[in-house]
Amino acid sequence: MIFLVETGSGVSGATSYISLEDADSHFEALENTNWTNASLGQKQQALIRASLYVDSYQFEGCPRRADQGLSWPRSGAKDTEGRPLRGIPFALRAAVLELAGDYIKSPPQSFDKGQILKEKVGPVELVYSATEKQPGFVYRLLSQIGARTRANRVLRG
C-alpha cells in the first residue's frame, strides 16, 4: 500500500492523516524510543493502520470529496459543542498519533483478538465482540468530534 498523506483538502488515495515528519517530531518530543528506533516501513504501516482504525468509526456529515482516500475532511461535521469542523481536526490527529505509537510498541492484532459474546433476554438478543473495544484515550479523543462506533448491533430473535 502506498503511503500518501491527507492534507485536509480531500486527497485522492490518501492513506494516512499524519506525515512521517510530523509523527517523528511528535515522538521525538515525547522521547519515544520505540518510534525513533522503528524502521521507515514500520512507521508508515503504523500510521496507515492507525488512520484506518480511526476511519472505522462513524462521523457526522460526509466526506468532502467522493474520491478522497480517508473519511476526513468532511462537510457538515460538528464537534460536541456544535462548532463546525474543517480540515483534519486536532483530536483526530492526536488519536492517530496515539494509536500509531501503540502499534509500534505492540502489533495491532492485539485489538483484533477476542471472543464473541451473546446475551438474550426474551425476544431481544445482543451480540457484541470483546475485540471491538476502543482504547479508552483514543475513544475519548474521537468522541470530541462526534465519533460513534459501528460495533453495536441489536438483533431481534
N, C-alpha and C positions, 0 to 999 in steps of 0.2 A: 504494500500500500504506500502510495506517495505521501510525503509529509508536506502539507500545504496549509498555511496559517490563515484563519479568518481575520480580516482587518476591521470588521464592523460594517462593511459595505455589502455583504452577501456574496462572498467569493464562491464561484462555481467549483465544486470538487474539494472544498476546504475539509481538512481532516483534524485540525487542532485549533482550539481557541487561544493557545498560548505559543509564542515563538520560543525557540530554543534559547535565544539571547535573554528574553525576559525570565524564563524559568531558571537559567543559570544564575542570573543576577539575584533572583529571589532566594534560591537555595544557598548561594554563596553568603548572602547577608545573614541567613539563619545558621550558617556553618554546618550545613547538612552534608556530611562526608559521603553518605550513601549516594547522593545525587552527583556530587563532584567526582566521585570515583567511577561512576557508571559510564558505559560506552555511549557514543553518539546514537547508535541504533537502539539501545535500551531506553535512552531518554526520549527519543522520538516515539517509540512504542508506548511508553508510559503516558505521554501527552495525548496520543491518539486514543488509547483506551480510556483515559480519564474523560476526554471530550465525548466519547461515545456513551460512557456511563451517564454523564450529565444529560445527554440528549435522550436517554431512556425515560426521562420524566416528561410529564405533560405541562405545558405552559400556556398562559393566556395569549390570545392573538394568533397570528400566523406568520410564517417566515416571510421576510421582506421580498425575497425573490424566489421564484419557483425552482430555479436551478442551483440555489446555494447548497453547499455540501453539508452544513450543520443547521441546527434549529434556530440559532441566533445569527444575525439580528432579526427582530420580529416587529411586525406592525401591530398596534393595538395592545401591546403588553404594558402592564402597570405593576408597580410594586405593591406591597401590602398596605401602603398608605395612600394609594391611588395616584401616585406620580407616574407619568409616562416613562417608560424605559426605552432608551435609544442606544444603538450600538451593542457592545458586549458589556453587560452590567458587571460592576466590580465584584458582586457576590458570586457570580458565575465564574469569573476568572479565579477568584480565591478558592472556590470549590475544586476547579480543575487542578490547580497547583497542589492543593492538599491531597487529592487522590493520586496525582502523578508521583508525589513523594512517597506515598504509601505503596504504590505499585512497584517502585524501585526497591523498596525495603522487602516486600513480600509479594509474590505473584498474585495477579487479580483473581485466580481461581479460588482464592480464599473467600471471595464474595459469592462464588457460584456453587458451592457445595452445601448440601443440607438435605433435610427430608421434607417431604410434602405432608402437610397436616390437614386433616379434615375434621370438621365439627358439625354435627347435625342435631338440630333441636326441632322436633316436629317436622313440618314441611320445609324448613329453612336449612340449607346446608352451606357452610362457609368453607372455602378451600383457599389456603394460603401456604406459602412456602417460606421456610426459615431462610432460604437463600435470597429472598427478595428484600432483605433488610438493608437499610441505608446506614452508612457510617454516620453517627449522630451529628458531628460537627458539620459535615458536608450537607446533610439534610437541612440543618438549621440555616446554613448559608443560602441554600437554594429556595427554602420556603420564604425568604425575604423577597424573592422575585416571583412568588406565586407558584412554585413547583408543586405538582401533585404526582404521586406515584401511580403507575399503571397496574400495579400488582394486585390491588384489591378487587376481588370478584365475588359476587354473591350468586349462587346457583340455586334455583328453585328445584326441589326434588320431588 
